[in-house]
Amino acid sequence: MNLLTRSFISTVIAADLLAVVYFGGTYILTGSMLPHHEETKIIVAGAEETSSEGSAPKAAEPAFDPATYVANVENGMKISAKCKACHTFEQGGADRTGPNLWGIVGAPVTHKEGYSYSSAMIAEKAKIGKWDKEHLNAYLENPKEYVPGTKMQFNGIKKPSERADLVAWLETLK
C-alpha cells in the first residue's frame, strides 16, 4: 500500500470516528437524534378536552368568521404553490392547463383572451360576471361543485382561512 492510499484510509476512519462521537454524544445529551419540539396545547373556551383513551369528545374547531379574520398574504403566496402545476401568476405569464391568474380578482370570469374555457365556465361568466372575493372563495372550496363541468381537476381548499389567505394574495396581483 502506498502512502497516499494509507493517508486516505486513515482520513476516512478518523471521519467515521468523529461522526460516531458527535452523533453518539448528541443522542446521549438529548435522548434523540432529531430536534424535539414541545407540544403546544390550545384550549378553546367552552370546549371539552379529550383524554388519551378518547373517551371524551374532541373539542370543535372554532367557527371561521370572515368578518374578523385578517388574511395572511404571505401564507396565501405559499398556498398558491398548490396551483402552480396548472397556473402561472406573473403579469403576461403563459397559460398552462389553466389560465394565467394575474389580475384575476375583479376580472371577468373568462378573463384570458385566447384561452379555451369550458362551456361551464362560459356559462358562469354569464351568471356572475366577474371574479370577486366571495365567488373566488366559493369556487376554490370545491371547483367541481361550484361550476359543474369545469375543466379544473383540483379538489379544492377546504380550510376557510387558507382560501381567505390565497384570495388576499391573488388580490395583490395587479
C-alpha positions as CSV (number, residue, x, y, z in Angstrom):
1,M,0.0,0.0,0.0
2,N,1.4,3.3,-0.9
3,L,1.4,6.4,1.3
4,L,-1.5,8.1,-0.5
5,T,-3.8,5.1,0.0
6,R,-2.9,4.8,3.7
7,S,-3.5,8.5,4.2
8,F,-6.9,8.3,2.5
9,I,-7.9,5.3,4.6
10,S,-6.8,7.0,7.8
11,T,-8.8,10.1,7.0
12,V,-11.9,8.1,6.3
13,I,-11.5,6.1,9.6
14,A,-10.9,9.4,11.5
15,A,-14.0,11.0,9.9
16,D,-16.1,7.9,10.8
17,L,-14.9,8.0,14.4
18,L,-15.7,11.7,14.7
19,A,-19.2,11.2,13.3
20,V,-19.8,8.4,15.8
21,V,-18.6,10.5,18.7
22,Y,-20.6,13.6,17.5
23,F,-23.9,11.8,16.9
24,G,-23.5,9.5,19.9
25,G,-22.9,12.5,22.1
26,T,-25.9,14.3,20.7
27,Y,-28.0,11.2,21.3
28,I,-26.7,10.8,24.9
29,L,-27.3,14.5,25.7
30,T,-30.7,15.0,24.1
31,G,-32.1,11.5,24.1
32,S,-32.9,11.8,20.4
33,M,-31.2,12.4,17.1
34,L,-34.0,14.7,15.9
35,P,-34.9,18.1,17.5
36,H,-37.8,17.8,19.9
37,H,-40.5,20.4,19.9
38,E,-42.7,20.8,22.9
39,E,-46.3,20.2,22.2
40,T,-48.5,23.3,22.5
41,K,-52.0,22.8,23.7
42,I,-54.7,25.3,22.7
43,I,-57.8,25.2,24.8
44,V,-60.9,26.7,23.3
45,A,-63.3,28.2,25.8
46,G,-66.3,26.0,26.4
47,A,-64.8,23.1,24.6
48,E,-64.4,19.7,26.2
49,E,-61.0,18.0,26.4
50,T,-60.2,14.6,25.1
51,S,-58.5,12.0,27.2
52,S,-55.7,9.9,25.7
53,E,-58.2,7.0,25.6
54,G,-60.5,9.1,23.5
55,S,-63.5,8.7,25.9
56,A,-64.5,12.4,25.8
57,P,-65.5,14.1,22.6
58,K,-62.9,16.2,20.8
59,A,-63.0,20.0,21.0
60,A,-64.7,21.5,18.0
61,E,-62.7,23.9,15.8
62,P,-63.8,27.5,16.3
63,A,-66.1,28.6,13.5
64,F,-64.4,30.7,10.8
65,D,-65.6,34.3,10.8
66,P,-64.6,36.1,7.7
67,A,-65.6,39.5,9.2
68,T,-62.9,39.2,11.9
69,Y,-60.3,37.1,10.1
70,V,-57.2,39.1,9.0
71,A,-55.8,37.3,5.9
72,N,-52.2,36.5,5.7
73,V,-50.9,37.4,2.3
74,E,-47.5,35.6,2.8
75,N,-49.4,32.4,3.7
76,G,-51.5,32.9,0.6
77,M,-48.4,33.0,-1.6
78,K,-47.3,29.7,0.0
79,I,-50.7,28.1,-0.6
80,S,-50.5,29.2,-4.2
81,A,-47.9,26.5,-4.7
82,K,-50.8,24.1,-5.0
83,C,-51.9,25.9,-8.1
84,K,-48.5,26.2,-9.9
85,A,-48.8,22.9,-11.7
86,C,-51.6,24.4,-13.8
87,H,-51.4,28.2,-13.5
88,T,-48.9,31.0,-13.7
89,F,-49.1,34.2,-11.7
90,E,-46.7,36.6,-13.5
91,Q,-48.1,39.6,-15.4
92,G,-48.3,38.4,-19.0
93,G,-47.4,34.8,-18.0
94,A,-48.2,31.9,-20.2
95,D,-51.3,29.8,-19.9
96,R,-50.8,26.2,-18.8
97,T,-53.6,23.7,-18.3
98,G,-55.3,26.6,-16.6
99,P,-55.1,30.3,-17.5
100,N,-52.6,32.8,-16.1
101,L,-54.1,34.3,-12.9
102,W,-52.5,37.7,-12.9
103,G,-55.3,40.2,-12.1
104,I,-57.9,37.6,-11.5
105,V,-59.7,39.4,-8.6
106,G,-62.2,41.7,-10.2
107,A,-61.6,40.3,-13.7
108,P,-64.3,38.8,-15.9
109,V,-64.7,35.0,-15.2
110,T,-63.3,34.2,-18.7
111,H,-60.7,36.9,-18.5
112,K,-57.9,35.4,-20.6
113,E,-58.0,36.1,-24.4
114,G,-57.1,33.0,-26.4
115,Y,-57.6,30.5,-23.5
116,S,-60.1,27.7,-24.3
117,Y,-62.6,27.8,-21.4
118,S,-65.1,25.1,-20.7
119,S,-68.7,25.8,-21.6
120,A,-69.5,25.5,-17.9
121,M,-67.1,28.4,-17.2
122,I,-68.5,30.5,-20.0
123,A,-72.0,29.9,-18.5
124,E,-70.6,31.0,-15.1
125,K,-69.4,34.3,-16.7
126,A,-73.0,34.9,-17.8
127,K,-74.2,34.2,-14.3
128,I,-71.7,36.1,-12.1
129,G,-69.8,38.3,-14.5
130,K,-66.6,38.9,-12.5
131,W,-64.4,37.1,-10.0
132,D,-65.0,38.9,-6.7
133,K,-63.6,37.6,-3.5
134,E,-66.8,35.8,-2.5
135,H,-67.1,33.9,-5.8
136,L,-63.4,33.0,-5.8
137,N,-63.7,31.8,-2.2
138,A,-66.7,29.6,-3.1
139,Y,-65.0,28.3,-6.3
140,L,-61.7,27.5,-4.5
141,E,-63.6,25.5,-1.8
142,N,-64.8,22.9,-4.4
143,P,-64.4,23.9,-8.1
144,K,-66.3,20.9,-9.5
145,E,-69.3,21.6,-7.3
146,Y,-69.3,25.3,-7.7
147,V,-69.0,25.1,-11.6
148,P,-70.2,21.6,-12.6
149,G,-68.4,20.7,-15.8
150,T,-65.3,22.9,-15.2
151,K,-62.1,21.6,-16.7
152,M,-60.3,22.3,-13.4
153,Q,-59.4,19.0,-11.8
154,F,-58.3,20.5,-8.4
155,N,-60.3,19.1,-5.4
156,G,-60.4,22.5,-3.6
157,I,-59.0,24.1,-0.5
158,K,-61.1,23.0,2.5
159,K,-59.9,25.4,5.2
160,P,-61.6,28.8,5.0
161,S,-58.6,30.6,6.4
162,E,-56.3,29.1,3.7
163,R,-58.8,30.2,1.0
164,A,-59.0,33.7,2.5
165,D,-55.2,33.9,2.5
166,L,-55.0,32.7,-1.1
167,V,-57.6,35.2,-2.3
168,A,-55.9,38.0,-0.4
169,W,-52.6,37.1,-2.2
170,L,-54.3,36.9,-5.6
171,E,-55.8,40.4,-4.9
172,T,-52.2,41.8,-4.8
173,L,-51.5,40.6,-8.3
174,K,-52.4,43.8,-10.1
